[in-house]
Amino acid sequence: GQQVMQIPQYQHVQEGEDFTTYCNSSTTLSNIQWYKQRPGGHPVFLIQLVKSGEVKKQKRLTFQFGEAKKNSSLHITATQTTDVGTYFCAGRTSGSRLTFGEGTQLTVNP
Amino acid sequence: GAGVSQSPRYKVTKRGQDVALRCDPISGHVSLYWYRQALGQGPEFLTYFNYEAQQDKSGLPNDRFSAERPEGSISTLTIQRTEQRDSAMYRCASSFSPYRGSNYGYTFGSGTRLTVV
């Protein structure tokens, strides 16, 4: 079945440093979504990417969808303590089932 | 309501008992999803509904698990004869549109933490 893999599993950064998490799918995706889960919270929808090679920005966050629609990345510029949490990618092939990756847990040292 | 509501927040049950977990989605949301999330892992798909119709139940681990959404709103996930391996956070999510090309993400509830002792 479809698998979505994320690396790294953990990332520790100093406040102000950049952060990137990568997502790879075993199959071509129709779209990919990104979620953020704060410690003790639930996943919160950030963005959806649909087109091959698409790049979207939300303030300090930049999301990319690969040309082959099998990989994606999330880059945070100049991290802040409010960025702490686990970032999940979730890919969709056919139908409406969304398959989540294992997430990248980000900690930010002030 | 303002968000996706799940009840109970916590459930401790003895092995072999049946449990029913409830999800009240955002009013007007067509699609409802059930996921299970183990600590430190991503949500694992269980099943989903468009309106009252169950579209995909291939993620349900075995026949002890079932779900329904009889009126296209509130949904119940039932686990019969619970086992310790069923212990996890069970999350419900809803979205406005069932179409995979739509730009609507999922809104998750706070989940039900199930512990089977």
gemmi code that builds the backbone of each chain (N, CA, C; Angstrom):
import gemmi

chains = {
    "A": [
        ("GLY", (0.812, -1.205, 0.000), (0.000, 0.000, 0.000), (0.847, 1.257, 0.000)),
        ("GLN", (0.166, 2.359, -0.091), (0.872, 3.639, -0.138), (1.622, 3.891, 1.162)),
        ("GLN", (2.866, 4.377, 1.024), (3.650, 4.754, 2.191), (4.154, 6.173, 2.021)),
        ("VAL", (4.144, 6.895, 3.122), (4.668, 8.255, 3.125), (5.720, 8.320, 4.211)),
        ("MET", (6.934, 8.672, 3.816), (8.051, 8.676, 4.752), (8.546, 10.098, 4.956)),
        ("GLN", (8.899, 10.406, 6.193), (9.397, 11.733, 6.519), (10.748, 11.644, 7.190)),
        ("ILE", (11.623, 12.559, 6.853), (12.896, 12.701, 7.542), (13.201, 14.179, 7.758)),
        ("PRO", (13.927, 14.502, 8.841), (14.325, 13.604, 9.912), (13.173, 13.329, 10.861)),
        ("GLN", (13.351, 12.397, 11.776), (12.324, 12.103, 12.765), (12.319, 13.186, 13.841)),
        ("TYR", (13.518, 13.677, 14.178), (13.671, 14.723, 15.190), (14.625, 15.790, 14.650)),
        ("GLN", (14.386, 17.031, 15.065), (15.283, 18.122, 14.713), (15.318, 19.116, 15.864)),
        ("HIS", (16.534, 19.372, 16.345), (16.704, 20.366, 17.401), (17.457, 21.536, 16.804)),
        ("VAL", (16.956, 22.751, 16.958), (17.612, 23.923, 16.405), (17.664, 25.020, 17.452)),
        ("GLN", (18.589, 25.943, 17.254), (18.630, 27.150, 18.053), (17.661, 28.153, 17.424)),
        ("GLU", (17.031, 28.918, 18.259), (16.122, 29.935, 17.749), (16.846, 30.815, 16.740)),
        ("GLY", (16.225, 31.047, 15.610), (16.847, 31.845, 14.565), (17.421, 31.008, 13.428)),
        ("GLU", (17.676, 29.722, 13.705), (18.178, 28.835, 12.656), (17.025, 28.405, 11.753)),
        ("ASP", (17.383, 27.933, 10.564), (16.378, 27.418, 9.647), (16.121, 25.937, 9.912)),
        ("PHE", (14.995, 25.463, 9.400), (14.571, 24.069, 9.595), (13.909, 23.562, 8.323)),
        ("THR", (14.223, 22.328, 7.950), (13.578, 21.715, 6.789), (13.202, 20.274, 7.107)),
        ("THR", (12.009, 19.875, 6.713), (11.580, 18.495, 6.802), (11.180, 18.021, 5.411)),
        ("TYR", (11.484, 16.736, 5.140), (11.288, 16.190, 3.811), (10.297, 15.026, 3.861)),
        ("CYS", (9.511, 14.923, 2.820), (8.466, 13.912, 2.736), (8.592, 13.188, 1.401)),
        ("ASN", (8.573, 11.857, 1.433), (8.672, 11.065, 0.216), (7.596, 10.009, 0.182)),
        ("SER", (6.973, 9.866, -0.987), (5.917, 8.877, -1.163), (6.391, 7.759, -2.077)),
        ("SER", (5.885, 6.568, -1.803), (6.224, 5.423, -2.646), (5.444, 5.455, -3.958)),
        ("THR", (4.387, 6.263, -4.011), (3.568, 6.366, -5.218), (3.329, 7.832, -5.571)),
        ("THR", (2.964, 8.098, -6.795), (2.644, 9.452, -7.233), (1.385, 9.938, -6.538)),
        ("LEU", (1.436, 11.160, -6.058), (0.335, 11.717, -5.282), (-0.515, 12.666, -6.120)),
        ("SER", (-1.803, 12.715, -5.844), (-2.666, 13.710, -6.476), (-2.512, 15.053, -5.756)),
        ("ASN", (-2.332, 15.004, -4.463), (-2.021, 16.218, -3.711), (-1.377, 15.848, -2.391)),
        ("ILE", (-0.834, 16.830, -1.717), (-0.203, 16.604, -0.430), (-0.597, 17.732, 0.504)),
        ("GLN", (-0.803, 17.384, 1.749), (-1.141, 18.370, 2.763), (-0.092, 18.349, 3.861)),
        ("TRP", (0.019, 19.475, 4.549), (0.914, 19.585, 5.697), (0.117, 20.000, 6.927)),
        ("TYR", (0.466, 19.384, 8.065), (-0.192, 19.655, 9.339), (0.868, 19.921, 10.396)),
        ("LYS", (0.460, 20.703, 11.420), (1.314, 20.938, 12.581), (0.569, 20.474, 13.822)),
        ("GLN", (1.266, 19.727, 14.675), (0.673, 19.265, 15.922), (1.541, 19.754, 17.069)),
        ("ARG", (0.981, 20.643, 17.891), (1.704, 21.119, 19.063), (1.708, 20.005, 20.119)),
        ("PRO", (2.681, 20.017, 21.037), (2.710, 19.001, 22.102), (1.383, 18.963, 22.856)),
        ("GLY", (0.802, 17.779, 22.953), (-0.473, 17.609, 23.645), (-1.691, 18.043, 22.844)),
        ("GLY", (-1.475, 18.468, 21.628), (-2.588, 18.956, 20.802), (-2.950, 18.009, 19.685)),
        ("HIS", (-3.753, 18.506, 18.757), (-4.167, 17.705, 17.627), (-3.607, 18.304, 16.339)),
        ("PRO", (-3.537, 17.511, 15.258), (-3.007, 18.048, 13.999), (-3.865, 19.204, 13.489)),
        ("VAL", (-3.187, 20.263, 13.034), (-3.864, 21.439, 12.493), (-3.398, 21.640, 11.056)),
        ("PHE", (-4.342, 21.744, 10.159), (-4.075, 21.891, 8.732), (-3.310, 23.185, 8.449)),
        ("LEU", (-2.222, 23.054, 7.668), (-1.451, 24.225, 7.265), (-1.728, 24.600, 5.804)),
        ("ILE", (-1.573, 23.610, 4.896), (-1.639, 23.941, 3.477), (-1.819, 22.683, 2.639)),
        ("GLN", (-2.294, 22.858, 1.423), (-2.385, 21.770, 0.458), (-1.660, 22.177, -0.833)),
        ("LEU", (-0.898, 21.259, -1.389), (-0.218, 21.457, -2.671), (-0.787, 20.465, -3.667)),
        ("VAL", (-1.038, 20.934, -4.885), (-1.700, 20.096, -5.879), (-0.876, 19.944, -7.162)),
        ("LYS", (-0.235, 21.019, -7.592), (0.424, 21.022, -8.902), (1.881, 20.586, -8.814)),
        ("SER", (2.339, 19.927, -9.843), (3.730, 19.535, -9.952), (4.627, 20.766, -9.863)),
        ("GLY", (5.638, 20.712, -8.979), (6.578, 21.816, -8.830), (6.043, 23.018, -8.081)),
        ("GLU", (4.870, 22.891, -7.491), (4.237, 24.027, -6.810), (5.037, 24.463, -5.590)),
        ("VAL", (5.108, 25.770, -5.390), (5.740, 26.364, -4.218), (4.753, 27.351, -3.606)),
        ("LYS", (4.531, 27.205, -2.300), (3.641, 28.129, -1.594), (4.343, 28.636, -0.352)),
        ("LYS", (4.052, 29.881, -0.004), (4.667, 30.473, 1.178), (3.598, 30.966, 2.131)),
        ("GLN", (3.881, 30.766, 3.426), (3.064, 31.328, 4.488), (4.042, 31.977, 5.466)),
        ("LYS", (4.219, 33.265, 5.356), (5.149, 34.001, 6.216), (6.522, 33.337, 6.159)),
        ("ARG", (7.000, 32.755, 7.256), (8.335, 32.157, 7.268), (8.355, 30.704, 6.773)),
        ("LEU", (7.196, 30.162, 6.401), (7.108, 28.770, 5.970), (7.021, 28.701, 4.442)),
        ("THR", (7.847, 27.828, 3.852), (7.826, 27.602, 2.408), (7.590, 26.127, 2.153)),
        ("PHE", (6.584, 25.841, 1.341), (6.199, 24.468, 1.021), (6.467, 24.220, -0.459)),
        ("GLN", (7.032, 23.034, -0.753), (7.289, 22.679, -2.146), (6.737, 21.299, -2.439)),
        ("PHE", (6.260, 21.130, -3.677), (5.800, 19.833, -4.165), (6.702, 19.473, -5.339)),
        ("GLY", (7.264, 18.283, -5.323), (8.224, 17.886, -6.335), (7.622, 17.779, -7.728)),
        ("GLU", (8.510, 17.826, -8.715), (8.065, 17.759, -10.117), (7.347, 16.452, -10.416)),
        ("ALA", (7.816, 15.369, -9.807), (7.202, 14.061, -10.037), (6.015, 13.808, -9.108)),
        ("LYS", (5.700, 14.760, -8.255), (4.590, 14.644, -7.298), (4.751, 13.413, -6.412)),
        ("LYS", (6.000, 13.133, -6.026), (6.259, 12.032, -5.094), (6.998, 12.523, -3.856)),
        ("ASN", (7.381, 13.784, -3.835), (8.072, 14.294, -2.667), (7.687, 15.734, -2.412)),
        ("SER", (7.903, 16.144, -1.165), (7.544, 17.493, -0.758), (8.475, 17.922, 0.370)),
        ("SER", (8.532, 19.211, 0.615), (9.339, 19.711, 1.719), (8.668, 20.917, 2.348)),
        ("LEU", (9.010, 21.099, 3.617), (8.572, 22.276, 4.376), (9.827, 22.918, 4.946)),
        ("HIS", (10.022, 24.187, 4.666), (11.185, 24.923, 5.153), (10.710, 26.084, 6.015)),
        ("ILE", (11.275, 26.192, 7.214), (10.964, 27.324, 8.082), (12.216, 28.181, 8.202)),
        ("THR", (12.078, 29.432, 7.907), (13.192, 30.384, 8.006), (13.186, 31.029, 9.377)),
        ("ALA", (14.372, 31.122, 9.976), (14.533, 31.825, 11.262), (13.510, 31.347, 12.283)),
        ("THR", (13.666, 30.113, 12.740), (12.702, 29.509, 13.651), (12.496, 30.342, 14.906)),
        ("GLN", (11.289, 30.214, 15.451), (10.931, 30.855, 16.708), (10.415, 29.774, 17.646)),
        ("THR", (10.350, 30.074, 18.927), (9.891, 29.067, 19.899), (8.446, 28.660, 19.626)),
        ("THR", (7.698, 29.504, 18.978), (6.311, 29.166, 18.641), (6.204, 28.128, 17.521)),
        ("ASP", (7.339, 27.827, 16.870), (7.326, 26.816, 15.808), (7.429, 25.392, 16.356)),
        ("VAL", (7.647, 25.260, 17.667), (7.794, 23.937, 18.276), (6.560, 23.070, 17.994)),
        ("GLY", (6.813, 21.814, 17.659), (5.731, 20.876, 17.407), (6.176, 19.798, 16.448)),
        ("THR", (5.239, 18.959, 16.065), (5.511, 17.914, 15.085), (4.827, 18.280, 13.787)),
        ("TYR", (5.577, 18.215, 12.708), (5.064, 18.567, 11.384), (4.842, 17.292, 10.587)),
        ("PHE", (3.626, 17.112, 10.118), (3.257, 15.930, 9.346), (2.942, 16.314, 7.903)),
        ("CYS", (3.439, 15.496, 6.983), (2.913, 15.573, 5.632), (1.880, 14.460, 5.487)),
        ("ALA", (0.945, 14.636, 4.575), (-0.098, 13.646, 4.351), (-0.422, 13.644, 2.869)),
        ("GLY", (-0.286, 12.477, 2.259), (-0.463, 12.390, 0.819), (-1.722, 11.650, 0.428)),
        ("ARG", (-2.254, 12.054, -0.712), (-3.466, 11.416, -1.221), (-3.217, 10.920, -2.634)),
        ("THR", (-3.578, 9.668, -2.895), (-3.498, 9.155, -4.269), (-4.909, 9.140, -4.837)),
        ("SER", (-5.513, 7.995, -4.979), (-6.884, 7.958, -5.480), (-7.844, 8.012, -4.304)),
        ("GLY", (-9.065, 8.351, -4.570), (-10.054, 8.417, -3.515), (-9.764, 9.534, -2.532)),
        ("SER", (-10.303, 9.451, -1.367), (-10.147, 10.524, -0.396), (-9.302, 10.143, 0.803)),
        ("ARG", (-8.735, 8.946, 0.787), (-7.898, 8.537, 1.924), (-6.626, 9.359, 1.942)),
        ("LEU", (-6.333, 9.939, 3.114), (-5.112, 10.721, 3.312), (-4.168, 9.888, 4.173)),
        ("THR", (-2.963, 9.628, 3.653), (-1.976, 8.828, 4.389), (-0.930, 9.756, 4.991)),
        ("PHE", (-0.790, 9.695, 6.302), (0.128, 10.570, 7.019), (1.508, 9.938, 7.128)),
        ("GLY", (2.520, 10.818, 7.101), (3.865, 10.383, 7.435), (4.014, 10.284, 8.946)),
        ("GLU", (5.220, 9.871, 9.383), (5.457, 9.696, 10.807), (5.756, 11.011, 11.516)),
        ("GLY", (5.993, 12.065, 10.751), (6.199, 13.376, 11.346), (7.649, 13.693, 11.670)),
        ("THR", (7.953, 14.970, 11.728), (9.247, 15.468, 12.205), (8.986, 16.329, 13.426)),
        ("GLN", (9.589, 15.919, 14.542), (9.398, 16.650, 15.800), (10.461, 17.732, 15.904)),
        ("LEU", (10.021, 18.975, 15.952), (10.928, 20.127, 16.005), (10.964, 20.709, 17.411)),
        ("THR", (12.160, 20.844, 17.956), (12.332, 21.583, 19.202), (13.224, 22.786, 18.904)),
        ("VAL", (12.916, 23.895, 19.544), (13.650, 25.144, 19.314), (14.190, 25.634, 20.653)),
        ("ASN", (15.491, 25.752, 20.740), (16.123, 26.245, 21.961), (16.221, 27.766, 21.914)),
        ("PRO", (15.693, 28.438, 22.943), (15.702, 29.913, 22.926), (17.089, 30.485, 23.128)),
    ],
    "B": [
        ("GLY", (-21.184, 22.946, 15.287), (-20.432, 23.628, 16.335), (-19.179, 24.294, 15.783)),
        ("ALA", (-18.411, 24.906, 16.655), (-17.239, 25.648, 16.244), (-16.110, 24.729, 15.804)),
        ("GLY", (-16.062, 23.541, 16.351), (-14.990, 22.620, 16.011), (-15.509, 21.204, 16.019)),
        ("VAL", (-14.587, 20.260, 15.816), (-14.940, 18.846, 15.876), (-14.893, 18.421, 17.344)),
        ("SER", (-15.986, 17.861, 17.817), (-16.088, 17.484, 19.218), (-16.064, 15.966, 19.353)),
        ("GLN", (-15.207, 15.471, 20.237), (-15.136, 14.032, 20.472), (-15.396, 13.750, 21.947)),
        ("SER", (-16.080, 12.647, 22.188), (-16.336, 12.257, 23.571), (-16.313, 10.735, 23.687)),
        ("PRO", (-15.885, 10.211, 24.846), (-15.293, 10.967, 25.940), (-13.856, 11.393, 25.591)),
        ("ARG", (-13.262, 12.277, 26.376), (-11.866, 12.660, 26.158), (-10.935, 11.521, 26.562)),
        ("TYR", (-11.312, 10.834, 27.640), (-10.534, 9.708, 28.146), (-11.488, 8.553, 28.435)),
        ("LYS", (-11.012, 7.349, 28.116), (-11.811, 6.167, 28.402), (-10.873, 5.061, 28.853)),
        ("VAL", (-11.101, 4.568, 30.062), (-10.372, 3.408, 30.550), (-11.359, 2.265, 30.622)),
        ("THR", (-11.028, 1.161, 30.011), (-11.947, 0.032, 29.988), (-11.184, -1.261, 30.238)),
        ("LYS", (-11.902, -2.243, 30.707), (-11.281, -3.539, 30.956), (-11.264, -4.361, 29.669)),
        ("ARG", (-10.243, -5.132, 29.541), (-10.121, -6.029, 28.392), (-11.383, -6.865, 28.241)),
        ("GLY", (-11.888, -6.933, 27.017), (-13.086, -7.716, 26.739), (-14.362, -6.900, 26.696)),
        ("GLN", (-14.323, -5.661, 27.206), (-15.501, -4.801, 27.178), (-15.628, -4.121, 25.818)),
        ("ASP", (-16.842, -3.708, 25.491), (-17.078, -2.931, 24.273), (-17.014, -1.441, 24.614)),
        ("VAL", (-16.532, -0.641, 23.660), (-16.508, 0.805, 23.856), (-17.077, 1.490, 22.610)),
        ("ALA", (-17.690, 2.641, 22.839), (-18.221, 3.447, 21.732), (-17.652, 4.855, 21.853)),
        ("LEU", (-17.022, 5.298, 20.802), (-16.405, 6.622, 20.765), (-17.236, 7.496, 19.822)),
        ("ARG", (-17.498, 8.716, 20.274), (-18.402, 9.580, 19.523), (-17.658, 10.750, 18.899)),
        ("CYS", (-18.126, 11.134, 17.710), (-17.563, 12.279, 17.013), (-18.693, 13.153, 16.487)),
        ("ASP", (-18.629, 14.437, 16.805), (-19.603, 15.410, 16.307), (-18.836, 16.377, 15.404)),
        ("PRO", (-18.982, 16.253, 14.096), (-18.161, 17.067, 13.178), (-18.652, 18.505, 13.105)),
        ("ILE", (-17.910, 19.318, 12.386), (-18.331, 20.693, 12.145), (-19.601, 20.667, 11.295)),
        ("SER", (-20.563, 21.476, 11.696), (-21.838, 21.513, 10.993), (-21.631, 21.834, 9.513)),
        ("GLY", (-22.222, 21.009, 8.655), (-22.101, 21.240, 7.223), (-20.951, 20.519, 6.562)),
        ("HIS", (-20.062, 19.939, 7.347), (-18.954, 19.180, 6.757), (-19.461, 17.852, 6.233)),
        ("VAL", (-19.142, 17.593, 4.972), (-19.656, 16.418, 4.294), (-18.913, 15.151, 4.713)),
        ("SER", (-17.592, 15.264, 4.812), (-16.765, 14.080, 5.029), (-16.312, 13.979, 6.480)),
        ("LEU", (-16.282, 12.753, 6.965), (-15.852, 12.485, 8.345), (-14.889, 11.314, 8.315)),
        ("TYR", (-13.796, 11.464, 9.035), (-12.704, 10.479, 9.013), (-12.377, 10.030, 10.434)),
        ("TRP", (-12.032, 8.778, 10.559), (-11.515, 8.249, 11.821), (-10.061, 7.827, 11.608)),
        ("TYR", (-9.210, 8.282, 12.544), (-7.811, 7.910, 12.546), (-7.443, 7.421, 13.945)),
        ("ARG", (-6.369, 6.659, 14.012), (-5.808, 6.226, 15.286), (-4.368, 6.696, 15.309)),
        ("GLN", (-3.962, 7.274, 16.447), (-2.602, 7.808, 16.530), (-1.903, 7.260, 17.764)),
        ("ALA", (-0.846, 6.512, 17.553), (-0.009, 6.044, 18.656), (0.966, 7.158, 19.025)),
        ("LEU", (1.462, 7.118, 20.236), (2.361, 8.160, 20.726), (3.619, 8.237, 19.854)),
        ("GLY", (3.917, 9.422, 19.381), (5.118, 9.623, 18.580), (4.995, 9.198, 17.139)),
        ("GLN", (3.780, 8.883, 16.703), (3.580, 8.454, 15.325), (2.517, 9.304, 14.636)),
        ("GLY", (2.441, 9.161, 13.326), (1.430, 9.882, 12.581), (0.072, 9.213, 12.667)),
        ("PRO", (-0.984, 9.954, 12.397), (-2.324, 9.355, 12.395), (-2.416, 8.233, 11.364)),
        ("GLU", (-3.064, 7.151, 11.756), (-3.255, 5.974, 10.915), (-4.716, 5.891, 10.517)),
        ("PHE", (-4.979, 5.852, 9.216), (-6.351, 5.856, 8.699), (-7.125, 4.616, 9.137)),
        ("LEU", (-8.374, 4.837, 9.556), (-9.261, 3.726, 9.884), (-10.406, 3.618, 8.873)),
        ("THR", (-11.195, 4.689, 8.753), (-12.352, 4.656, 7.874), (-12.833, 6.085, 7.616)),
        ("TYR", (-13.693, 6.256, 6.566), (-14.269, 7.568, 6.377), (-15.649, 7.487, 5.733)),
        ("PHE", (-16.397, 8.565, 5.909), (-17.766, 8.680, 5.418), (-17.917, 9.941, 4.570)),
        ("ASN", (-18.709, 9.831, 3.514), (-19.266, 11.000, 2.857), (-20.757, 10.978, 3.154)),
        ("TYR", (-21.256, 12.060, 3.788), (-22.631, 12.032, 4.297), (-22.784, 10.800, 5.188)),
        ("GLU", (-23.785, 9.971, 4.942), (-23.988, 8.812, 5.822), (-23.344, 7.544, 5.267)),
        ("ALA", (-22.788, 7.640, 4.075), (-22.246, 6.446, 3.417), (-20.782, 6.217, 3.784)),
        ("GLN", (-20.504, 5.009, 4.229), (-19.130, 4.642, 4.538), (-18.408, 4.323, 3.238)),
        ("GLN", (-17.391, 5.121, 2.911), (-16.734, 5.029, 1.614), (-15.565, 4.058, 1.596)),
        ("ASP", (-14.887, 3.962, 2.730), (-13.668, 3.156, 2.770), (-13.477, 2.710, 4.210)),
        ("LYS", (-13.508, 1.410, 4.433), (-13.276, 0.897, 5.792), (-12.088, -0.046, 5.801)),
        ("SER", (-11.248, 0.097, 4.801), (-10.124, -0.824, 4.673), (-9.074, -0.654, 5.754)),
        ("GLY", (-9.084, 0.483, 6.479), (-8.119, 0.701, 7.532), (-8.526, 0.132, 8.877)),
        ("LEU", (-9.748, -0.333, 9.004), (-10.170, -0.940, 10.265), (-9.358, -2.206, 10.496)),
        ("PRO", (-8.740, -2.348, 11.672), (-7.777, -3.446, 11.890), (-8.380, -4.845, 11.781)),
        ("ASN", (-9.595, -5.010, 12.242), (-10.251, -6.330, 12.217), (-11.749, -6.121, 12.423)),
        ("ASP", (-12.485, -7.212, 12.456), (-13.946, -7.091, 12.517), (-14.477, -6.716, 13.892)),
        ("ARG", (-13.599, -6.481, 14.855), (-14.065, -5.966, 16.150), (-14.345, -4.460, 16.058)),
        ("PHE", (-13.815, -3.832, 15.017), (-13.982, -2.402, 14.825), (-15.097, -2.132, 13.808)),
        ("SER", (-15.973, -1.197, 14.142), (-17.010, -0.790, 13.196), (-17.314, 0.683, 13.416)),
        ("ALA", (-17.894, 1.301, 12.418), (-18.248, 2.713, 12.528), (-19.538, 2.958, 11.784)),
        ("GLU", (-20.261, 3.964, 12.243), (-21.486, 4.347, 11.566), (-21.669, 5.850, 11.650)),
        ("ARG", (-22.479, 6.352, 10.730), (-22.824, 7.776, 10.691), (-24.248, 7.844, 10.106)),
        ("PRO", (-25.227, 7.389, 10.839), (-26.565, 7.109, 10.294), (-27.291, 8.303, 9.689)),
        ("GLU", (-27.068, 9.500, 10.200), (-27.798, 10.657, 9.679), (-26.868, 11.643, 9.002)),
        ("GLY", (-25.677, 11.193, 8.712), (-24.742, 12.059, 8.002), (-24.137, 13.155, 8.848)),
        ("SER", (-24.253, 13.031, 10.176), (-23.660, 14.037, 11.046), (-22.773, 13.338, 12.075)),
        ("ILE", (-23.318, 13.060, 13.254), (-22.557, 12.410, 14.322), (-22.165, 10.996, 13.895)),
        ("SER", (-20.955, 10.605, 14.295), (-20.462, 9.276, 13.982), (-20.030, 8.585, 15.273)),
        ("THR", (-20.148, 7.266, 15.268), (-19.706, 6.457, 16.389), (-18.754, 5.380, 15.893)),
        ("LEU", (-17.614, 5.283, 16.552), (-16.661, 4.199, 16.301), (-16.797, 3.222, 17.467)),
        ("THR", (-17.102, 1.980, 17.165), (-17.310, 0.967, 18.194), (-16.219, -0.083, 18.118)),
        ("ILE", (-15.670, -0.400, 19.272), (-14.689, -1.477, 19.364), (-15.269, -2.533, 20.295)),
        ("GLN", (-15.436, -3.721, 19.767), (-15.979, -4.815, 20.579), (-14.841, -5.649, 21.158)),
        ("ARG", (-15.109, -6.196, 22.327), (-14.154, -7.132, 22.968), (-12.742, -6.528, 22.944)),
        ("THR", (-12.620, -5.369, 23.574), (-11.356, -4.626, 23.508), (-10.170, -5.450, 23.989)),
        ("GLU", (-9.022, -5.163, 23.386), (-7.758, -5.791, 23.751), (-6.761, -4.691, 24.085)),
        ("GLN", (-5.712, -5.049, 24.800), (-4.724, -4.054, 25.218), (-4.097, -3.353, 24.025)),
        ("ARG", (-3.921, -4.045, 22.925), (-3.320, -3.447, 21.734), (-4.211, -2.374, 21.095)),
        ("ASP", (-5.466, -2.285, 21.540), (-6.354, -1.244, 21.023), (-6.086, 0.109, 21.692)),
        ("SER", (-5.298, 0.125, 22.758), (-5.013, 1.374, 23.475), (-4.304, 2.352, 22.545)),
        ("ALA", (-4.866, 3.545, 22.436), (-4.316, 4.563, 21.526), (-5.169, 5.814, 21.652)),
        ("MET", (-4.760, 6.863, 20.933), (-5.584, 8.061, 20.775), (-6.396, 7.865, 19.498)),
        ("TYR", (-7.700, 7.978, 19.601), (-8.568, 7.854, 18.431), (-9.031, 9.254, 18.040)),
        ("ARG", (-8.725, 9.620, 16.821), (-9.034, 10.975, 16.349), (-10.059, 10.953, 15.241)),
        ("CYS", (-10.947, 11.900, 15.320), (-11.941, 12.116, 14.288), (-11.604, 13.428, 13.582)),
        ("ALA", (-11.869, 13.492, 12.310), (-11.661, 14.716, 11.543), (-12.809, 14.888, 10.577)),
        ("SER", (-13.073, 16.115, 10.205), (-14.090, 16.359, 9.183), (-13.569, 17.370, 8.168)),
        ("SER", (-14.140, 17.324, 6.982), (-13.795, 18.305, 5.953), (-15.047, 18.656, 5.173)),
        ("PHE", (-15.005, 19.842, 4.543), (-16.194, 20.362, 3.895), (-16.555, 19.589, 2.639)),
        ("SER", (-15.517, 19.258, 1.860), (-15.799, 18.677, 0.559), (-15.179, 17.296, 0.440)),
        ("PRO", (-15.894, 16.362, -0.183), (-15.344, 15.020, -0.356), (-14.424, 14.891, -1.561)),
        ("TYR", (-14.325, 15.934, -2.371), (-13.620, 15.796, -3.632), (-12.119, 15.971, -3.435)),
        ("ARG", (-11.345, 15.047, -3.971), (-9.928, 15.044, -3.700), (-9.222, 16.240, -4.311)),
        ("GLY", (-9.839, 16.917, -5.218), (-9.209, 18.099, -5.792), (-9.483, 19.359, -5.013)),
        ("SER", (-10.301, 19.258, -4.015), (-10.675, 20.454, -3.251), (-9.525, 20.891, -2.359)),
        ("ASN", (-9.610, 22.107, -1.907), (-8.519, 22.687, -1.144), (-8.824, 22.707, 0.340)),
        ("TYR", (-9.654, 21.768, 0.789), (-10.054, 21.788, 2.185), (-9.265, 20.741, 2.959)),
        ("GLY", (-8.580, 21.221, 3.973), (-7.878, 20.287, 4.838), (-8.828, 19.701, 5.846)),
        ("TYR", (-8.307, 18.825, 6.640), (-9.087, 18.190, 7.682), (-9.037, 19.029, 8.949)),
        ("THR", (-10.167, 19.109, 9.650), (-10.201, 19.679, 10.983), (-10.328, 18.533, 11.966)),
        ("PHE", (-9.328, 18.380, 12.795), (-9.301, 17.278, 13.758), (-9.928, 17.693, 15.082)),
        ("GLY", (-10.521, 16.708, 15.747), (-10.964, 16.893, 17.113), (-9.807, 16.637, 18.074)),
        ("SER", (-10.085, 16.815, 19.367), (-9.050, 16.635, 20.387), (-8.768, 15.177, 20.683)),
        ("GLY", (-9.630, 14.298, 20.180), (-9.369, 12.872, 20.318), (-9.946, 12.247, 21.579)),
        ("THR", (-10.023, 10.929, 21.556), (-10.368, 10.127, 22.730), (-9.171, 9.243, 23.039)),
        ("ARG", (-8.644, 9.402, 24.251), (-7.530, 8.542, 24.678), (-8.117, 7.279, 25.284)),
        ("LEU", (-7.958, 6.160, 24.591), (-8.482, 4.881, 25.061), (-7.361, 4.070, 25.704)),
        ("THR", (-7.631, 3.615, 26.904), (-6.694, 2.731, 27.604), (-7.434, 1.452, 27.975)),
        ("VAL", (-6.916, 0.344, 27.522), (-7.509, -0.958, 27.830), (-6.617, -1.649, 28.858)),
        ("VAL", (-7.202, -1.968, 30.000), (-6.395, -2.569, 31.090), (-6.781, -4.028, 31.319)),
    ],
}
model = gemmi.Model(1)
for chain_id, residues in chains.items():
    chain = gemmi.Chain(chain_id)
    for i, (resn, *xyz) in enumerate(residues, 1):
        res = gemmi.Residue()
        res.name, res.seqid = resn, gemmi.SeqId(i, " ")
        for name, pos in zip(("N", "CA", "C"), xyz):
            atom = gemmi.Atom()
            atom.name, atom.element = name, gemmi.Element(name[0])
            atom.pos, atom.b_iso = gemmi.Position(*pos), 0.0
            res.add_atom(atom)
        chain.add_residue(res)
    model.add_chain(chain)
structure = gemmi.Structure()
structure.add_model(model)
structure.setup_entities()
